[in-house]
Each structure stands twice: as structure tokens, then as C-alpha cells.
Amino acid sequence: MQVAVIGGGIIGVSSAYFLAEAGHEVVVIERHGNVAEQASFGNGGLIAPGAVTHWSCARAPRSFIASMFKAAAPLRLRPGLRTERWQWLRRWLAESTLERFCIHLERMQRVAYYSHHVLQQVQERHGFSFEQTRGFLQLYGDAQALLQAQPLLDLLNEHERPHQLIDAAAARLIEPALMPSTPLVGALYLPHDEAGNCALFTKQLKHEAQRMGVTFHFNTAVQAIQTDGMHIALDIDERRFHADAVVLAAGVDSARLLAGLGMRLPLQPVIAYAATATIRNFDAAPLAALGDTGSKVIIARLGDRMRMSAMAEPGAAHMQMPDMAFGALLQVAGEWFPDASNYNKAQFWSATRNLLPDGAPLIGATPVPHVYVNMAHGAHSWAMAAGSGKIIADLISGRTPEIDMDGLGLSRVC
Ligand SMILES: Cc1cc2nc3c(=O)[nH]c(=O)nc-3n(C[C@H](O)[C@H](O)[C@H](O)COP(=O)(O)OP(=O)(O)OC[C@H]3O[C@@H](n4cnc5c(N)ncnc54)[C@H](O)[C@@H]3O)c2cc1C
């Protein structure tokens, strides 16, 4: 089949790679001049399936919601949101009971663990090097944070996933440069989880995809998807591009293209922020990736740089509150690893991704024949990309995916 993939982010390029591997003729259509120019460009780098989670206020609803309105909260809401955002938040709250939280967590981790396995296969096959580090340390600053981790620990135990609940002293041995003053009562150590440079990996994968025959059309934007039920056509400027099937992997813009086909999904654009600082003192820098559940800041070592990321703001217009958001990132980095870098020279970046109220991705066929989606991976697209790409290629090729697809398709939202 000739398959058109809309979007050259990590999700689109992974889809194209596996579609080509399955023997299809693949074209990627990307409006920017290269791959990984949008949300895949400067992300937090975490490929940590054991740390993939659904935001939830199930265990502390009142304090959680109150904290959302604070200036430097990890999940921030500003007053005056539009009606559809409040509707989305209502649905998100409904998905935040402990029972629903556990269901979503299992679905998201199912994709992420599979994806990590597929990513490692790809990496071994091609010998990619993308500034990877091994191991993720989830810090718990107080007893309450440790208590709230219980559903996650139960899931990791149930599925026998490699993890260790360790005390503060053991955590400090894993990250010896972590400031002794950092509040710490314990940590979850995920020894096989990773961090790596998503944009670098995407470019290497693009190169391999091109070698396998995938064609990339850059600086080309799809205006609309047309269908007569039998055939697919993409409107591109004055032209029409015909394909047997299309995979929508357009990140945050997927919603608009789906709306043109009559599908209105409860997607919410959520902006997130990252800062990158060059390491000047390697003895004082983190060795791998770590985060804490309070601030929700993640710090990942990427080569000779540190990447700090956090803060999610549903529906925010781009770059509306960077000083406060970036200040919060640098504050945590400065407290944990004060001598690692000149943080005042850090570079800032932000991007938007789409999120469904239940947090799980959408991978699979749509009600419109020959139109497939690979989208809404929220804060974990990099962690879920390789597996999602393989799954979409399997589905389009008429093969059964290697994991159970229950709860990952469009039927749960439309
Ligand atoms: C600050 C931050 C930190 C993050 N940290 C992590 C992390 O640590 N771990 C993790 O797993 N995930 C993380 N994420 C999430 C992840 O990086 C992104 O969600 C992911 O890269 C999205 O990939 P994508 O391919 O779906 O979208 P994108 O990378 O945005 O790609 C979509 C592409 O589609 C193109 N496009 C859109 N519309 C059209 C059109 N009409 N025609 C042609 N092309 C079109 C766009 O130009 C774009 O290049 C983070 C995100 C942010 C913002």
C-alpha cells in the first residue's frame, strides 16, 4: 500500500520506519524543514516506562486542585479558561478516581514498556547513539509522597517490572552529587529505564527510514484530509496527494485535521517547559535522570548538558508565562545540583502536546476508512514512540499487534 504519514515528529518518523519495514511505500509529509522541529525537539528526554503516569488528584483532591492555581505549581491552571477547557477538566476529574487512575496507569505503562523493548531492538540493529543514560531515580521528599506512590508500586510488583524502593542513603549513592540538603525520605529506582536525546534519535531514524525507501516531503503542510469512503486524498496547497491509507501523527495539530473529518475528540492542548544548561563541573552534575513527585521537575543528563523539564498548563497560549515557568525549573536544578552549571546561561524551550482526560494515547483505525491515528501520547510520546510506530504498522498490515490493544483505540472516545 502507499501510506502517507502526516507529521515528522518522533511519532510520525517511528510510524514511517515500521511501515517501510512491513513493506509499504511510505511518504512523510512535514510542514517544517526537517524532522523533530516541534514537540519532539527539546523534550525532557525521559524514556522511563516505570515512571509513566496519569496526572491525578485522586488521592489529595482538595490540595491538588488548590495548588493548580499557584504560580509555580507543576500543573497550573489560570482563571478564565474557556468553557471547553472546564469541560475537559471535568472529564479529567472524573478519570481521576483511584480505580480509574489504576486502569489508565496500566494502559499507559503497557505501551511504554513495549515501546522501550522495541526502541532497544532498533537501537541495537542500527547502533544509534543519542546521548543515552541508564537508570531513573524518582525521589520522594516526604512520607506522604511515598504513600501516594503505592498504586504505582503495586503495578510494578504485579507485572514484575524491575524496580527497587530504596532509602535516602542508597539514592544518594546512585546520584552522589545530589545536594545533601535535598529533602529525601526514599526513592524508587528504575535501573533499566533511560533518558536520551529525542531529536537526535528521530534524525537517525529518519536516515534509516530514507534508506528503506521512505520519502520525506518537507515544508509541505496538509490542509485537509478528503475521503469518498474508498480513497484518501490530502489537500496540499493547490495539489491533491492520493494514498491508500493515511496515518495522522501531526501532534497537537491532529485535532484540527480530525475535526475536518467530523471527529471531535476531547483533546486538550497542554503546554510544557524545558531548560537546557551546559555542564561546567561534571563532578557536581547528575549521572543519569531523576525527578521528584512534588515539583514534578525531571532532570536528565544528555551528554555534556542537563535538561530540566516540568510544568504543564492546559490550554495556555504559547509562551505566556515563561519567566515563572523557567524560573521554577532553574530553582530546582540550582537546589539539587548547585555547582553543576551556570544556570543563568540556560536555554529555554516550550511546546504543546495533546492530552485526553484519561491520559492514554490513541493508536489505531478511525471510523473513517483508511484513516489511522497515532497521537495523544501526552507527556510520554518519546517513551511510547517506537512501540506505537510498530503497532500502527502492524494494524495497517493486517497483523495482530504484539500487545493487547484494549483501551488504546478510538472506540473509547468516539
Ligand atoms: C517540555 C516537554 C518535555 C517533555 N518531556 C518528555 C519526556 O521526558 N519523555 C517523553 O516521553 N515525552 C516528553 N514530552 C512529550 C513529547 O516530547 C512530545 O509530546 C512528542 O515529541 C510529540 O511527538 P509527536 O511526533 O506526536 O509530535 P511533534 O513532535 O509535534 O510532531 C508533529 C509534527 O507534525 C507536523 N504537522 C502538524 N500538522 C501538520 C500538517 N497539517 N501538515 C504537515 N505537517 C504537520 C508538525 O510540524 C510536527 O513536526 C515532553 C514534551 C514537552 C513539551
The ligand as an ORCA input file, in Angstrom:
! r2SCAN-3c Opt
* xyz 0 1
  C       8.766     20.352     27.759
  C       8.426     18.972     27.319
  C       9.044     17.897     27.922
  C       8.718     16.602     27.526
  N       9.383     15.566     28.114
  C       9.127     14.304     27.711
  C       9.851     13.217     28.261
  O      10.734     13.394     29.108
  N       9.551     11.960     27.836
  C       8.576     11.728     26.913
  O       8.307     10.555     26.606
  N       7.889     12.741     26.350
  C       8.144     14.019     26.724
  N       7.460     15.063     26.169
  C       6.406     14.770     25.176
  C       6.997     14.599     23.812
  O       8.207     15.225     23.594
  C       6.097     15.153     22.735
  O       4.778     15.049     23.104
  C       6.391     14.373     21.452
  O       7.648     14.701     20.981
  C       5.318     14.554     20.437
  O       5.697     13.854     19.282
  P       4.785     13.925     18.007
  O       5.540     13.303     16.915
  O       3.441     13.394     18.351
  O       4.556     15.480     17.783
  P       5.528     16.573     17.156
  O       6.941     16.337     17.512
  O       4.940     17.891     17.481
  O       5.388     16.267     15.615
  C       4.218     16.560     14.887
  C       4.683     17.085     13.545
  O       3.561     17.205     12.684
  C       3.771     18.325     11.880
  N       2.486     18.776     11.375
  C       1.418     19.180     12.095
  N       0.398     19.497     11.306
  C       0.819     19.273     10.046
  C       0.208     19.424      8.784
  N      -1.058     19.860      8.673
  N       0.939     19.130      7.679
  C       2.216     18.699      7.786
  N       2.851     18.548      8.962
  C       2.164     18.825     10.078
  C       4.430     19.337     12.793
  O       5.125     20.304     12.057
  C       5.318     18.453     13.647
  O       6.639     18.390     13.160
  C       7.760     16.364     26.519
  C       7.156     17.464     25.878
  C       7.480     18.743     26.254
  C       6.843     19.897     25.550
*
